[in-house]
Amino acid sequence: MPIGNNHTVPSPTAILNPATGAVITSVEGLTEGEVDAAIARASSAFETWRGVAPGDRARLLRRFAAAVDAHRDELALLEVANAGHVLGNALWEAGNVRDVLEFYAGAPERHSGRQIPVPGGIDMTFYEPLGVVGIIVPWNFPMAIAGWGLAPALAAGNTVVLKPAELTPLSALRLGELSLEAGLPDGVLQILPGPGRVVGRRLVTHPAVRKLCFTGSTEVGRTIMSGCAEQIKRLTLELGGKSANIVFADADVELAAPRAPYGVFDNAGQDCCARSRILVQRSAYDRFMEHLEPAVTGVVVGDPTQATTEMGPLISPAHMASVASFVPDGAPVAFRGTCPDGPGNWFAPTVLAPVDPSDRAASEEIFGPVVVVIPFDDEADAVRLANDTPYGLSGSLWTRDIGRALRVARAVETGTLSVNSHSSVRYWTPFGGAKQSGLGRELGPDALHAFSDVKNVFISSE
Ligand code: NAD
């Protein structure tokens, strides 16, 4: 059932376990009228929530974090069952929601404006909340991405209506219940399951939704951006990626090669930050491939409930078919890991090489456990290849030369980049895309700015 809603709708969606194909439960999608009612509740709750003293808002967010922590195992198991995440990752994700709530619980009491020297009086700025914030979440990290949006939005004094993806609504629905148990007032956080074309679309078109955070495909992001233009609606977009993992010959190749699978096959490659293009300096190419092969064939793929499993299934049969289309008969498979047979959406980790940079597998987002390896000649060639994409979300580079690390980190057109690691999203630091990977930044110390408008007030002293 949708949180805070008693209406029924005709066709509930069956929610499936991607590792087994079994039906877990079914969830009713909201009608447009029900979405409107939820937005009306959020608008009315906003009038109270914005007036809650900063210290009290902080306390409520800390209680919400504590409720998430107390239900960490339960939330993780929901994500394992519904999204096919491996247990270790799912536990990390539930812990991440808790940590993000705690981090932004520190914000309401520190969201200070400025006093600016002006002649004839006093000038000050205030950070005003925007009102109702709509958050649209994809299926690949249903719980973590929900937390990255809702925590700073609530901390800044907004109310939130959050639409989970059709395939993966369960962890978000549970977070909504936990928020109420923690004492957040009714209407402050509502979870609205349902199709993108009904619920998501209404969050775009409803004038009382003042800001939208959309995470999903670049294609849908483009339609959302044009929809928001109608009302000059504030918008954050976190979209697709085709990130590069650049390995220079002077790197610790014996370390970079076995780490490479974990930069792309995590969450079965269904990760917007997946480093799905490995660029290797030609002089180190053979050595790199030698060390990459055992690491790829050694990735443990299987039952996501087992603590030792490293990679689970793909989200759906349709998505599996889409991933498989990048590895047709005769594709240049350099080597491949293994995966279970039988029910479930299984796809073995796959390395394609040699591949031309213009090939489909090297240029389009695959969103599955398929990676291409492409050689390069020198630093300029590496940067050219890395930037030869409309995307710019993430990336890694491996070198022992600190000057090169800085030069290349600055030259690659991307929102985040890690040197000698595959670190991606850390809640302490800003996250978001360059070029067609997105607009705006989430997380980090400045996240509340995306959920507030600056108001300038001048008081005459004359
Ligand atoms: P998607 O774009 O199909 O759907 C994302 C969400 O938008 C879903 O909740 C969906 O119901 C909703 N939606 C669909 N059509 C809509 C419409 N017309 N109006 C409003 N809402 C609509 O994406 P997906 O398949 O769920 O997720 C995969 C994509 O998300 C990949 O491209 C991936 O790279 C991207 N992604 C990006 C980030 C990031 O932070 N940059 C993170 C995760 C996923």
Boltz pocket constraint, residues with backbone or C-beta under 6 A from the ligand:
constraints:
  - pocket:
      binder: B
      contacts: [[A, 136], [A, 137], [A, 138], [A, 139], [A, 140], [A, 141], [A, 163], [A, 164], [A, 165], [A, 166], [A, 194], [A, 195], [A, 196], [A, 197], [A, 199], [A, 200], [A, 201], [A, 204], [A, 215], [A, 216], [A, 217], [A, 218], [A, 220], [A, 221], [A, 223], [A, 224], [A, 237], [A, 238], [A, 239], [A, 240], [A, 241], [A, 271], [A, 272], [A, 365], [A, 367], [A, 393], [A, 433], [A, 437], [A, 438]]
      max_distance: 6.0
